[in-house]
Amino acid sequence: MSDWKPSILVVDDENTFRSAVLDLLQDVGFVCAAADSGEAALDCLAKQHYNIVFTDLRMPGIDGLALLREIKKIDESIIVVFITSHTSIDSTIEALRLGAYDYLIKPLEDIELILAMIHRITDKILLEAEKKSLLKNLQEKNRDLDESRQKIIQYSVDISALYTAEKEMLSGLDLEEVYQRSVAHISRLVGFKPALLWVFDKSRTKLVLKSHCRLGNLDEKSLSLEFPQVISRVSGDLKQALISKVTQGTALFHPVQGHQPFYGVLSILNLKRRPFSRRQKEMMTRFSFSVAVAIENAQLYHEVKTLGTRDALTGLFNRRHFEDIFKSELLRGARHHHPVSLIFFDVDYFKKYNDAHGHLMGDVVLRKLAELVQSRVRDTDIVCRYSGEEFIIVLPYTTKLDAKQLAEDIRQSVAAYKFPYGEQQPDGAVTISFGISESPLDGIGSEIVVKSADDALYRAKEMGRNCVC
């Protein structure tokens, strides 16, 4: 799948540019075609599917925006990129609103920018395919589970109620919502109000109370159980609440276990001093399994979402997420008339560090650097790993002056930190250099603002590194 290449349609009424782009794409092995008008492009799309369409904005007849509308009617998945010398904030916003992926401005400084755009789009297409595959697996699991219980549903109203509860559980992909629903449903299914759900913490040595139903006002965050002693090690308000309930009747505990090792314990309390019936125990067993599958699905869904936005090494947002979120922040800033600043920085002499101490130690530096930066920014700031040792911080509602003050704070913090072998670096420590830009002060397009910050970073390097420019 990694060798897959998208099919591409180039639409431009300028023959020289169209031919140059077509030659470039064919030279590197892309399946591509060209059209000199919007009408010709629609004819091409009627005959063959294309993954990507590069189109001019202004053309005789059907212009770029009209073509974009028609393309989205044909197939929402087709990615449209504008390449035009006629650009404005209004046309850009309209194109993005209609579903355009991005745009490039002619004349291109380097025609191979198109290849870089295609590589980024290819990553997006492959990631979306992977997401769909994972989500399809989730749906197949749910369908299999539904089919396995169809006969049981027909036997009684109680089993029908169980099925309804399980369907609602499995429809939830938010973990906290799954916890809340689990105790509410089991309480209704077996006819007893008090119900509790404990789930393992990350160390898998403690069971933490995640949700309870009608057991009083408890501080859930402070309640935990040492596994496997579920009742004897409980203390405080929870212990008194449980003792008062259990002494009035009986309690039933069941492991929450699905396809993976079990996640925790689900419990219900019987206040009428009656033993639990076989039917009630079976419902507890079946529903505990459904809770486990719902937890598993919610965790997998969270992993799928994280896969597309996070850098595996540092845990920061990745470049793809930066490019999406930065455009949104710029549009929001333009709409509300507030500044958006950008801090672009990298590690000084990082190649020398890697060459001297190895890439594993280089990774240690990058991870620690990410931690230091995260500890200095606001919750509203967005820190991303751009590439290699390059990082970017998006600062909404922030002027360039305030951004420089933050960058200087980060610079001092990093320079003072004792990284392994830092004293062997040319400056006697691991240091970083910064470039700052602000929108709309330095431009309004994402590429322009990034380039402005990149240029400032280059000036910082020329000034001797370990500084803010």
C-alpha positions as CSV (number, residue, x, y, z in Angstrom):
1,M,0.0,0.0,0.0
2,S,3.0,2.3,0.6
3,D,3.8,2.2,-3.1
4,W,0.4,3.4,-4.1
5,K,0.2,6.6,-6.1
6,P,-2.9,8.8,-6.7
7,S,-4.3,9.5,-10.1
8,I,-4.2,13.2,-10.9
9,L,-6.0,15.6,-13.2
10,V,-4.5,19.0,-14.1
11,V,-6.9,21.7,-15.2
12,D,-5.5,25.0,-16.5
13,D,-6.2,27.2,-19.6
14,E,-2.6,28.2,-19.8
15,N,-1.0,25.6,-22.1
16,T,2.7,26.2,-21.0
17,F,2.0,25.8,-17.3
18,R,-0.3,22.8,-17.9
19,S,2.2,21.0,-20.0
20,A,5.0,21.7,-17.5
21,V,3.0,20.2,-14.6
22,L,1.9,17.2,-16.7
23,D,5.5,16.5,-17.8
24,L,6.7,16.7,-14.1
25,L,4.1,14.3,-12.9
26,Q,4.6,11.8,-15.8
27,D,8.4,11.9,-15.2
28,V,7.9,10.6,-11.7
29,G,5.4,7.9,-12.7
30,F,2.0,9.4,-11.8
31,V,-1.1,8.4,-13.8
32,C,-2.3,11.8,-14.9
33,A,-4.3,13.7,-17.5
34,A,-4.8,17.4,-18.4
35,A,-7.8,19.6,-19.3
36,D,-7.7,23.1,-20.7
37,S,-11.1,24.1,-19.3
38,G,-13.7,23.3,-16.6
39,E,-15.9,21.7,-19.2
40,A,-13.1,19.4,-20.4
41,A,-12.3,18.5,-16.8
42,L,-15.8,17.3,-16.2
43,D,-15.6,15.2,-19.3
44,C,-12.4,13.6,-18.0
45,L,-14.0,12.9,-14.6
46,A,-17.1,11.3,-16.3
47,K,-14.8,8.8,-18.0
48,Q,-12.3,8.1,-15.2
49,H,-11.9,8.6,-11.5
50,Y,-9.1,10.8,-10.3
51,N,-7.9,11.1,-6.6
52,I,-6.5,14.7,-7.0
53,V,-7.5,17.6,-9.2
54,F,-5.2,20.6,-9.5
55,T,-7.1,23.5,-11.1
56,D,-6.8,27.1,-11.9
57,L,-9.2,29.5,-10.2
58,R,-10.2,31.8,-13.1
59,M,-10.9,30.1,-16.5
60,P,-13.4,30.9,-19.3
61,G,-16.7,29.1,-19.0
62,I,-16.8,27.0,-15.9
63,D,-14.3,28.6,-13.5
64,G,-12.4,26.9,-10.6
65,L,-15.1,27.5,-7.9
66,A,-17.9,26.2,-10.2
67,L,-15.7,23.2,-11.1
68,L,-15.1,22.5,-7.4
69,R,-18.8,22.4,-6.7
70,E,-19.4,20.0,-9.6
71,I,-16.5,17.7,-8.5
72,K,-17.9,17.5,-4.9
73,K,-21.3,16.5,-6.4
74,I,-19.5,13.7,-8.3
75,D,-17.4,12.4,-5.5
76,E,-16.7,14.1,-2.1
77,S,-13.5,12.1,-1.7
78,I,-11.8,13.8,-4.7
79,I,-9.2,16.3,-3.3
80,V,-9.1,19.6,-5.1
81,V,-6.1,22.0,-4.9
82,F,-6.1,25.4,-6.6
83,I,-3.1,26.7,-8.5
84,T,-3.7,30.3,-9.5
85,S,-2.1,33.7,-9.8
86,H,-5.5,35.3,-8.9
87,T,-5.8,34.9,-5.2
88,S,-7.6,36.8,-2.5
89,I,-8.8,36.1,1.0
90,D,-12.4,36.0,-0.1
91,S,-11.8,33.5,-2.9
92,T,-9.6,31.4,-0.6
93,I,-12.2,31.3,2.1
94,E,-14.9,30.5,-0.4
95,A,-12.7,27.7,-1.9
96,L,-12.0,26.2,1.6
97,R,-15.7,26.5,2.5
98,L,-16.7,24.6,-0.6
99,G,-14.2,21.8,0.2
100,A,-10.9,22.7,-1.4
101,Y,-7.9,21.0,0.4
102,D,-5.3,23.8,-0.2
103,Y,-4.0,26.2,-2.8
104,L,-0.7,27.2,-4.4
105,I,0.0,30.7,-5.9
106,K,1.6,31.1,-9.4
107,P,4.2,31.7,-10.3
108,L,5.6,28.8,-8.2
109,E,9.0,29.4,-6.8
110,D,9.7,25.7,-7.5
111,I,7.3,23.6,-9.6
112,E,8.3,20.6,-7.4
113,L,6.2,22.2,-4.7
114,I,3.4,20.4,-6.5
115,L,5.2,17.1,-5.7
116,A,5.5,18.0,-2.0
117,M,1.7,18.8,-2.0
118,I,0.9,15.5,-3.7
119,H,3.1,13.5,-1.1
120,R,1.2,15.3,1.7
121,I,-2.2,14.5,0.1
122,T,-1.1,10.9,-0.5
123,D,-0.4,10.5,3.3
124,K,-3.8,12.0,4.0
125,I,-5.5,9.5,1.6
126,L,-3.7,6.5,3.0
127,L,-4.4,7.6,6.6
128,E,-8.1,8.0,5.8
129,A,-8.1,4.6,4.3
130,E,-6.5,3.2,7.4
131,K,-9.1,4.9,9.6
132,K,-11.9,3.6,7.5
133,S,-10.5,0.1,7.8
134,L,-10.2,0.4,11.6
135,L,-13.7,1.8,11.9
136,K,-15.0,-1.0,9.6
137,N,-13.5,-3.5,12.0
138,L,-15.3,-1.8,14.9
139,Q,-18.6,-2.1,13.0
140,E,-17.9,-5.7,12.1
141,K,-17.3,-6.5,15.8
142,N,-20.6,-4.8,16.7
143,R,-22.5,-6.7,13.9
144,D,-21.0,-10.0,15.0
145,L,-22.1,-9.3,18.6
146,D,-25.6,-8.3,17.5
147,E,-26.0,-11.5,15.4
148,S,-24.8,-13.7,18.3
149,R,-27.6,-12.6,20.5
150,Q,-30.6,-12.4,18.1
151,K,-32.1,-15.8,19.3
152,I,-31.8,-14.8,23.0
153,I,-33.6,-11.5,22.4
154,Q,-36.7,-13.3,21.3
155,Y,-37.1,-15.3,24.6
156,S,-38.2,-12.6,27.0
157,V,-38.8,-8.9,27.7
158,D,-35.9,-8.9,30.0
159,I,-33.5,-10.1,27.3
160,S,-35.0,-7.5,25.0
161,A,-34.2,-4.8,27.6
162,L,-30.6,-6.2,27.8
163,Y,-30.2,-5.9,24.1
164,T,-31.5,-2.3,24.0
165,A,-29.0,-1.4,26.8
166,E,-26.1,-3.1,25.0
167,K,-26.9,-1.3,21.7
168,E,-26.7,2.0,23.5
169,M,-23.5,1.0,25.2
170,L,-21.8,0.0,22.0
171,S,-22.9,3.2,20.2
172,G,-20.8,5.3,22.6
173,L,-17.2,6.1,21.7
174,D,-16.5,8.5,24.6
175,L,-14.9,6.5,27.5
176,E,-16.4,8.6,30.3
177,E,-19.8,8.3,28.7
178,V,-19.4,4.5,28.5
179,Y,-18.6,4.4,32.2
180,Q,-21.7,6.4,33.1
181,R,-24.0,4.4,30.9
182,S,-22.7,1.0,32.2
183,V,-23.9,1.6,35.8
184,A,-27.1,3.2,34.8
185,H,-28.1,0.3,32.5
186,I,-27.1,-2.6,34.8
187,S,-29.0,-0.9,37.7
188,R,-32.2,-0.9,35.6
189,L,-31.6,-4.3,34.0
190,V,-31.5,-6.2,37.3
191,G,-33.9,-4.0,39.3
192,F,-31.4,-2.7,41.9
193,K,-30.4,1.0,42.1
194,P,-27.0,0.8,43.6
195,A,-24.3,-0.1,41.0
196,L,-20.6,0.6,40.7
197,L,-17.9,0.2,38.1
198,W,-14.1,0.0,38.9
199,V,-11.5,0.1,36.2
200,F,-7.8,-0.6,36.3
201,D,-5.4,2.3,36.4
202,K,-2.4,2.4,34.0
203,S,-0.3,0.4,36.3
204,R,-3.0,-2.3,36.5
205,T,-2.4,-2.6,40.2
206,K,-5.3,-0.5,41.4
207,L,-9.0,-0.5,40.6
208,V,-10.3,3.1,40.5
209,L,-14.0,3.8,40.9
210,K,-15.1,5.4,37.6
211,S,-18.8,5.5,38.0
212,H,-21.6,4.7,40.5
213,C,-25.4,4.9,40.5
214,R,-27.3,6.1,43.6
215,L,-24.6,5.6,46.2
216,G,-24.5,9.1,47.5
217,N,-22.1,12.0,46.8
218,L,-18.7,10.4,46.6
219,D,-15.3,11.8,45.5
220,E,-14.6,9.2,42.8
221,K,-11.1,10.5,42.1
222,S,-10.0,9.6,45.6
223,L,-11.4,6.1,45.7
224,S,-9.3,3.2,44.6
225,L,-8.9,-0.5,45.4
226,E,-5.8,-2.7,45.5
227,F,-6.4,-5.6,43.2
228,P,-7.7,-8.2,43.9
229,Q,-9.2,-7.2,47.2
230,V,-12.3,-5.4,46.1
231,I,-14.1,-4.6,49.4
232,S,-11.7,-5.2,52.3
233,R,-9.3,-2.5,51.3
234,V,-11.9,0.3,50.7
235,S,-11.7,3.2,53.1
236,G,-13.6,6.4,54.0
237,D,-17.0,7.4,52.7
238,L,-17.2,4.6,50.2
239,K,-16.5,1.9,52.8
240,Q,-19.4,3.2,55.0
241,A,-21.7,3.4,52.0
242,L,-20.9,-0.1,51.0
243,I,-21.2,-1.6,54.5
244,S,-24.6,0.1,55.0
245,K,-25.9,-1.3,51.7
246,V,-24.3,-4.8,51.9
247,T,-25.5,-5.5,55.4
248,Q,-29.0,-4.9,54.3
249,G,-28.8,-7.4,51.5
250,T,-26.3,-9.1,49.1
251,A,-23.7,-7.9,46.6
252,L,-22.7,-9.3,43.2
253,F,-19.3,-8.6,41.6
254,H,-18.4,-9.6,38.0
255,P,-15.1,-9.0,36.1
256,V,-15.4,-6.7,33.1
257,Q,-13.7,-8.8,30.5
258,G,-13.9,-8.8,26.7
259,H,-11.5,-9.8,23.9
260,Q,-8.6,-8.5,25.9
261,P,-7.5,-9.0,29.5
262,F,-10.2,-7.7,31.8
263,Y,-10.6,-4.0,32.4
264,G,-12.2,-3.9,35.9
265,V,-15.1,-5.0,38.1
266,L,-18.8,-4.2,37.8
267,S,-20.9,-4.7,40.9
268,I,-24.6,-4.4,42.0
269,L,-26.2,-4.4,45.4
270,N,-29.4,-6.3,46.4
271,L,-31.1,-4.5,49.3
272,K,-33.9,-7.0,49.7
273,R,-31.9,-9.8,51.3
274,R,-32.7,-12.1,48.4
275,P,-30.1,-14.2,46.5
276,F,-29.5,-13.3,42.9
277,S,-31.5,-15.4,40.4
278,R,-29.8,-17.3,37.6
279,R,-31.4,-14.9,35.1
280,Q,-29.9,-11.9,36.9
281,K,-26.5,-13.5,37.1
282,E,-26.6,-14.3,33.4
283,M,-27.6,-10.7,32.6
284,M,-24.7,-9.5,34.7
285,T,-22.4,-11.8,32.9
286,R,-23.6,-10.8,29.4
287,F,-23.7,-7.1,30.2
288,S,-20.2,-7.1,31.8
289,F,-18.9,-8.5,28.5
290,S,-20.7,-5.7,26.6
291,V,-19.2,-3.1,28.9
292,A,-15.8,-4.5,28.1
293,V,-16.4,-4.4,24.4
294,A,-17.7,-0.8,24.7
295,I,-14.5,0.2,26.6
296,E,-12.4,-1.6,24.0
297,N,-14.2,0.1,21.1
298,A,-13.9,3.6,22.8
299,Q,-10.2,3.0,23.4
300,L,-9.6,1.9,19.9
301,Y,-11.5,4.8,18.5
302,H,-9.4,7.2,20.6
303,E,-6.2,5.5,19.2
304,V,-7.5,5.9,15.7
305,K,-8.0,9.7,16.3
306,T,-4.6,10.0,17.9
307,L,-2.9,8.2,15.1
308,G,-3.8,10.9,12.7
309,T,-2.7,13.9,14.8
310,R,0.2,13.0,17.0
311,D,4.0,12.6,16.5
312,A,5.0,9.1,17.7
313,L,8.4,10.2,19.2
314,T,7.4,13.4,21.2
315,G,3.6,13.0,21.6
316,L,3.2,16.5,20.1
317,F,0.8,17.3,17.3
318,N,2.3,16.4,13.9
319,R,2.9,18.5,10.9
320,R,-0.4,17.4,9.2
321,H,-2.4,18.5,12.2
322,F,-0.5,21.8,12.3
323,E,-1.3,22.6,8.7
324,D,-5.0,21.9,9.3
325,I,-5.3,23.7,12.7
326,F,-3.1,26.7,11.6
327,K,-5.4,27.5,8.7
328,S,-8.4,27.3,11.0
329,E,-6.8,29.7,13.5
330,L,-5.8,32.2,10.8
331,L,-9.4,32.2,9.5
332,R,-10.7,32.6,13.0
333,G,-8.2,35.4,13.7
334,A,-9.3,37.2,10.5
335,R,-13.0,36.8,11.3
336,H,-12.6,38.1,14.9
337,H,-9.8,40.6,14.1
338,H,-7.2,39.2,16.5
339,P,-3.6,38.4,15.9
340,V,-2.2,34.9,15.6
341,S,1.6,34.5,16.1
342,L,3.9,31.6,15.1
343,I,7.1,30.5,16.8
344,F,9.4,28.4,14.5
345,F,12.4,26.9,16.2
346,D,14.9,24.1,15.9
347,V,17.8,22.6,17.8
348,D,21.2,24.2,17.1
349,Y,23.9,21.9,15.8
350,F,21.6,18.9,16.1
351,K,23.3,17.0,13.3
352,K,26.6,17.2,15.2
353,Y,24.9,15.9,18.3
354,N,23.4,13.0,16.5
355,D,26.7,12.2,14.7
356,A,28.6,12.3,18.0
357,H,26.2,10.4,20.3
358,G,23.8,8.5,18.0
359,H,20.2,8.9,17.0
360,L,18.8,7.3,20.2
361,M,20.4,10.1,22.3
362,G,19.1,12.6,19.8
363,D,15.6,11.2,20.3
364,V,16.1,11.7,24.1
365,V,16.9,15.4,23.5
366,L,13.8,15.8,21.3
367,R,11.5,14.2,23.8
368,K,12.8,16.3,26.7
369,L,12.7,19.4,24.6
370,A,9.0,18.7,23.8
371,E,8.3,18.4,27.6
372,L,10.1,21.6,28.4
373,V,8.2,23.6,25.8
374,Q,4.9,22.1,26.8
375,S,5.5,23.1,30.4
376,R,5.9,26.8,29.3
377,V,2.9,27.3,27.0
378,R,-0.8,28.0,27.7
379,D,-3.5,25.4,27.2
380,T,-4.7,27.3,24.2
381,D,-1.3,27.2,22.5
382,I,-0.6,24.4,20.0
383,V,2.9,22.9,20.0
384,C,3.8,20.7,16.9
385,R,6.8,18.8,15.7
386,Y,7.2,20.2,12.2
387,S,10.0,17.9,10.9
388,G,13.2,16.4,12.3
389,E,14.5,18.8,15.0
390,E,12.1,21.6,13.8
391,F,9.1,22.6,15.9
392,I,6.3,25.1,15.6
393,I,4.0,26.8,18.2
394,V,0.7,28.4,17.2
395,L,-0.3,31.2,19.5
396,P,-3.9,32.5,19.1
397,Y,-4.7,36.0,20.4
398,T,-0.9,36.7,20.7
399,T,1.1,39.6,19.3
400,K,4.7,39.1,17.9
401,L,6.0,40.9,21.0
402,D,4.3,38.5,23.4
403,A,5.4,35.6,21.3
404,K,9.1,36.8,21.5
405,Q,8.8,37.0,25.2
406,L,7.6,33.4,25.4
407,A,10.3,32.3,23.0
408,E,12.9,33.9,25.1
409,D,11.5,32.2,28.2
410,I,11.7,28.8,26.4
411,R,15.2,29.6,25.1
412,Q,16.5,30.3,28.6
413,S,14.8,27.2,30.0
414,V,16.3,24.9,27.4
415,A,19.8,26.4,27.6
416,A,19.8,25.9,31.4
417,Y,18.7,22.3,31.2
418,K,21.4,19.7,31.6
419,F,20.9,17.5,28.5
420,P,23.2,14.4,28.2
421,Y,26.5,15.4,26.6
422,G,25.2,19.0,26.3
423,E,28.5,20.4,27.5
424,Q,30.1,18.9,24.3
425,Q,28.0,21.1,22.0
426,P,29.6,24.1,20.3
427,D,27.9,26.5,22.8
428,G,28.6,24.3,25.8
429,A,24.9,23.3,26.0
430,V,22.0,22.2,23.9
431,T,20.4,25.4,22.6
432,I,17.7,26.4,20.2
433,S,17.1,29.3,17.8
434,F,13.7,31.0,17.1
435,G,11.9,32.8,14.3
436,I,8.7,34.7,15.0
437,S,5.9,35.9,12.7
438,E,2.5,37.3,13.2
439,S,-0.7,37.3,11.1
440,P,-1.9,39.7,9.8
441,L,1.3,41.8,10.4
442,D,3.5,39.5,8.3
443,G,0.8,38.1,6.0
444,I,-2.5,36.4,6.0
445,G,-1.9,33.0,4.3
446,S,-0.6,30.1,6.2
447,E,2.3,29.5,3.8
448,I,3.3,33.2,3.9
449,V,3.2,33.3,7.8
450,V,5.2,30.1,8.0
451,K,7.8,31.4,5.5
452,S,8.1,34.6,7.5
453,A,8.9,32.7,10.7
454,D,11.3,30.4,8.8
455,D,13.1,33.4,7.4
456,A,13.3,34.9,10.9
457,L,14.8,31.6,12.1
458,Y,17.4,31.7,9.3
459,R,18.4,35.2,10.5
460,A,18.7,33.9,14.1
461,K,21.1,31.3,12.8
462,E,23.1,34.0,11.0
463,M,23.3,36.0,14.2
464,G,25.1,33.1,16.0
465,R,22.2,30.8,17.1
466,N,20.7,30.5,20.6
467,C,18.6,33.6,20.1
468,V,15.1,34.9,19.1
469,C,14.6,36.8,15.9
